[in-house]
């Protein structure tokens, strides 16, 4: 195994494993604070589920009530910077889906921000091991075409989504729901192009637009013309390109995102369902008669695997009560959105306790919940932070906090905390979450009820500054 030490005995100050939204935000936040930062990513681009998984749109950051009035946001910082750059390039927002984004343009936005921050990026590289001494990670093993290399750092950030580094380091974790360890169903997202969207654009929202297609779908299911037991309603979003719609409608249940066998089956089954749906839409729904399947995600969307044991475990009650925390480092309005591990129905429960089997429920006006910094800090490794969906959460709470806008905020908090640990010569477990929150100005002020984010409004905004303790 290769080893590349620096003059101080460390290769890097901070190593981030995984280049999804949380990993990008973590790396940028750390590098901006003067840390020599390495980002390890298995694909040739960053974005994770936002790019490889085609997951769209941003969710959870909307001002309370925004699902109905399309106004405002409760997350700032790096997330807002990303959205601003998307808007400047014409890759943000669409007529029916305010927070839809162009995933190809997002790759370039992330590249630009990482380069400007001075992050060292290592694409086409895989985390394969870790060296740990008495609960302290000394180095990670990274596999690439050149073999395996050990990189050391003072602080590590696990943004793998699955808590891979935490598991390799010996941290305790749970998997899925407690009664049977089953996890939320997976989804392969896909896009249709050359769709006639004129009729849809007479609608006010994407939900109304879906209602134009729903009768065809229900009739086909009832008659047996379409055998599709995986999802019982039409689910698509507008996309910021002419004639393009984004579909989140496939479903693969009872599969583990930690099993290569299950993942292989899920990839093939997800694509099969995407091809089936696309063919049916083209044949049976008028506005799709000249459409074609433009793109299928290169990775199935995994919603849930490990949940680390952290200093605090966020719960369903925290979500439905809209609980706030002294060390809260992310606000969210996204509801408990459990994609049933065993069937077609979802279980939705909004902040404030309103629940239903299905539907798009927003929190009560003026309310949101917060994710505390303690959820990111493991009980077992003193120099590790886990700001991805593997954070310390119950099965139910994880279904709310897992979305990508929230991940940007949590990643930024992890980068801030890791930098401070290096600067002070301590461990991240000793950094007060309340102090981390104070470095995120939008967490210290009441959200402003304002105009919807669009190209004009975003480009008028200024990026927030940074601070040190």
N, C-alpha and C positions, 0 to 999 in steps of 0.2 A: 504494500500500500504506500502511495506517495504521501509525503508530508511536506508542507510548504510553510515553515514558521517565519515570523517576522523578527525583528531585532529585539522586541519586547517579550517574545515567547508566545504571542497571540497572532493569529492570522487576521482576525477582525475584532472589532468591538461588539458588533451585533450581527448575527446570522439569522436570516428569515427563510424558513422552509415553506415554499408555496407562494405562487404569484397571482392568487386571486385578488379580489377587492381588498380583503383584509391584509394580505401580504404586501400588496403595492403600497397601501396607506402606511403600514408599519415601517417599511423600508424607507419611504420618503420622509416620514416624521423623524426617524433616527438619523438619517443622513443630513437632514437640514440642521440638526443639532450638533453637527460636527463629528458624528460617529462614522468610522470606516465600516461600511455596511455591505454585506453580501446577500443577494437574493437568489435562491436556488429554485428553479422552475422546470418541470418535466417537459412542457411543450416549447415551441419556438416563439411563443408570445405570452404575454400576461393576460389576466382577466378571469381565468378559472371558469366558473359557471357562466359568467357574463359573456364570454367569448367562445370557449370550447363547448360549453353546454348550451349556448344560445338562449340563456334565461333572460327574459325581458318582461316588463319594464323594471325600473327602480321601484321599490316598495318600502313602506314603513316610515319614510321621512316626511310624509305629507302632514301639513298642519291639521290638527283634529277637525274632522268634518270635511276634509279635502276631497274625499271620494265623491261627495255630492256637489261641492262648489269649486273644486279645482283651485284652491288658493293656498299659498304659503308652504313653508318647509320648516322643520324643527331640527335639522342637522346641517351644520356648516362645515368649516374647515376644508380638509382635502376633498371630501365628497363634493362640496360645492365648487371647488376649483375644477375637479374633473368634469362636472356637469357644465360649467362655464366654457371650458375648452371644447366640449362636444357641441355646445350651442354655437360657438364661434365658427365651427366648421360645418354647420348645418346638419349635424348628426344627432340632434336632441329635440324631442317633442314631436308629436304628430296631432292630427286634427281631432282624433277621438281618444288618444292615449297621451296625456300630458307629459308623462315621464318616460316614454319610450326612447330608446337610444339605438344608434347604429353601432353594432358590435365590431364591425371592421374598423370604423373610425376610432372606437374606444382603444383598440390595440395601439394605434399610433399615439393617442393621448397619453396612455400609460408609459409608452416608450419615452416620449418627450419629457414627462415629469420625472421619471426615474433618472434619465440622463442629466437633466438640469440639477437634480439634487445631488448627483455624484454617486449614486448607488452602483455597485459592481454587480452586474447581472450575469448569471450562469444558466443559460437555457439548455435544454436537452440533457438535463441532469436530474438524478433521482436520489432521494434520501434512502440510504440502505442500512444505516446503523448509527450507534452513538456510544461514546465512551463516558461512563458516569462513575464518579467517585463520591460515595457518601451523600447522595442526593444532589450532586453538583455536576452538571454536564460539562465535560472538558472539551469534547469535540464531536463533530458529526461526520459520518462517512457518506460521501457523495459519489454515486456511480454514474459514469458517462462512457462515451466511446473509447476514452483513453484509460479506462479502468476505474479503480476506486481511489479517491483522495480523501484524506482526513483534514478537516478545517477546524481550527479551534477559535473560540470567541469567549468573551466575558459573559454575554447574555444571548439567549436564543429565543426565537419567536416561532411558534408552531402555527403556521397558517395552511396546513395540509388539508384542512376540512375534516379529516378523519381522526385527527389527533395522533398521527403516525409517530412524530418525534416523542410525544408524551409517552406513548406505549413503548417505544424502543428504549426510552430512558427509565422504564420501570414504574411509571405513574399508574395509580389505580384508576379504573374507569368502569362505567356501566355501558351496556349496549342496548339501544332501543327501549321498548317499554318493559317494565319490570316483570310482568306476569309471564312473558314468553320470549323476551329479547327480540321480538320482531321489530323492524324499523319501518318508517314511512315508505310508501310506494315510490318507485323511481319513475322518471319521465324523460322521454327523448323529445326535445323540442324540435320544431321544423318550421320552415317558412314557405308560403305560396306566393308566387309572383304573377303579374299580369292579371290580377283580380280586378273586376269592374267594381270600384269602390264608390261610384257615384250615388247609388241608392243608400249605401251605408252613411255617406256624408250628409244625408238629410237627417240623420239621427244626432242626438246630443252627446251620447256616450258610447263606448264600445259595448256596454251591456245591451243597449238598445239595438246596436248593429247585430249583435249575436242573435237577438230575437228574430231577425229576418231569416236566419238560417235554421234556427231551432226546430220549426215545424217539419222541415224536410228530414231532419235527423231523427226526430221522434217517430215520424211516420215510417221511416225505413227500419227502425228498431222494432216497432210494433208488428210490421208485416213480415219480418224475418229477412227482408231484402239485404239488410246490413247486420251481420253478426258482430256486435261490438260490446261485450260485457265489461269493458275496462273503465269506461267513463260514461255517465248517464246524462251528460249535457254538453252542449257546444262551448268550447273555451278558446277564444282567440283574442288578440290585441292588434290594434293598428300599429303600423311601423313607419318610421320617418323616411320612407321612400315611396314613390308613386307606384300604385298597384300591388304593394306588398303587405301581407298580413303574417303575423307571428302566431303559431299554434302551440299551446301547452295542453295537450289533450290525450297523449298516450299514457299508458299505465302498466307498470310491471311490479307485481306484488310478490311478497314472500321471497325476496332476494336480498342478500347481504352485500353491502358495498365494501366489505372486507374480504370477500371470497372471489378470487379470480374466476372460478367456475361460474358463480352466480352473475358476476359482472359481464362475462362473455355472453351468457344466455340473455341477460338484460339488454345488452347492446343490440343483439340480433333481433330480439323480440320487439324492442322499441322501434327499430327501423321498419320491421314488418308492419307494425301498426301505423306508422307514418305513411308508408306507401299505400296501405289499404285506405286510410282516410283521404289522402290526396286524390286517389283514383275515384273514390265515391263522390267527393265534392265536385270534381271536374265533370263527372257523368250526370249528376243529379241536381245541382244547384246552379241556377242561371248565371249568377254573377261570377261563377268559377268556370264557366264553359270554355273559356280561352286561357285559363290559368295553367300553371305548371308548378311542380315541386321544385323550388329554387335551391333549398339547402336543408340538410339534416344535420343536427348537432354531431360533432365528432366524438362526443362523450355523453353517455347517458347521465341524466341529472339525478345525483344521489342526494337525498334530503336529510338523511340521518344515519349515523353509525355509532361512534363512541361518544360518551359524555364523561369528561374527566371529573375526578373528585377535586373540587376547588375549595377555596376558603369560604365561599358561599355558593349555594345552589339556588338559582332562580326557579320559581315554581309557578304553577298555573294560577295560584291565588295572587301572586305578585302581579301577574299579567292582567287578570280580570279586575283587580282592585286599582289598577293604574298606579302602582306603588312607586314612590320616589326614594332615592337613596343618597346619603351624604357623599358616597363615593361613586354615584352614577356617572358613567362616562359615555353613554349613548341613550338618546331618547328614541322611542318608536311608537307608532300607532298601528303597527301590523298586528293582526289578530292571531289567535291560536288556530292554525291552519293545518290540521292533521290529515294527510293523504293516507287513507285507511290502509294499514299493512296487509289486509286480507280481502278487500273488496272495492267496489266502485264508488261508494259514497265517501264524502269527506266529512269531517267534524269541525265546524267553525264555531268559535266563541270569541266575541269581541271584548275589548277592554270595557269594563263596566258590568260584565256579567251577562250580556245578552248572548244567547246561544241558539244554534240551529244546525240541522244536518247539512244544509248547503246554503250558499248565498254570499254576497259580497258585503259584509257588515263592517262599517267603520266604527271607531270608538265614539263615545258621546262627545259632543262639541266641547272643546276646551280641555280635553284630557289626553294623557299619554302615560306610558310607563317608562321606567329607566332600567338599564342593565348596569349593575355595580361592577366596579373594577375587580373586586374579589372573585368574581366568576371566572376571570381569566388567569388567576394565579393558582397553580397546583399546590396540593398539600405535600407533594413528594419531591419536587425539584425546586431549589431556591432561586435558580437563575433561568427559569423558563416561564414564558407567558403564552397563553393559548387563546388568541382572539378570533377564532374561527367557529364554525358551527359545532365543534367538539367541546366548546366551553362547558362549564359546570351548570347544567340545566336538567330539569326533569324532561321526560318524553314530551309532555304537553307544552311546557314553556319553550322548549327547543323549537317547536313548530311555529312559534311567533318570532323569536329573536334571530332566526337563521337567515333572514333576507339580506340582500346585498348592500342597501344603503346603511343599515345598522352595522354591517361588517366593516365598511369604510371607517366609521366612527370608532369601533372597537380596535381596529388595527392602528389607527392614529394614536389612541390611548396607549396601546402596547409599545409603540415606537417611542413615545414620550417617556414612559416609565423605564424602558430599557436604557435609554440614553442617560437618564438621571442616575440609574444604578451604576453605570460605567463611570460617570462623572464623579460620583461620590465615593467610588470604590466599594460599594456595597452590593447587595443582591436585590433583584426586583421584588422579592417577597417583602422587603423592608420599605419599599416606597409607598407612602400613604396614598390611597386612592383618592382621598379628598384633595390632595395636592395635584394629582394628575387631572382631576376634574377642573381645577382652577386654571390649568393651562389651555383649556378648551373654552374660549369665551362664550360661545353659543350655549353652553351648558349652564352658565351663570346668569343668564338673562331670560326673561319670559319670551317665548316665541312670538314673533310679530305676525299678525294676520294680514297678509299682503296679497299682491297679484300673483297669478300662477307663474312658475318658472317658465321662461321661454327665451329665445335668443336675445331679445332686447333687454329683458329684466335681468338676466344673468350677467350679461356683458357690462352692465352698469355697476355690478357689485365688486367690491375689493376683497382680496384674500386676507384672512385674518393673520395676525402676527404670531410670534412664538415667544416663549419666556423660559427662564430657568429658575430653579429654586435657589 
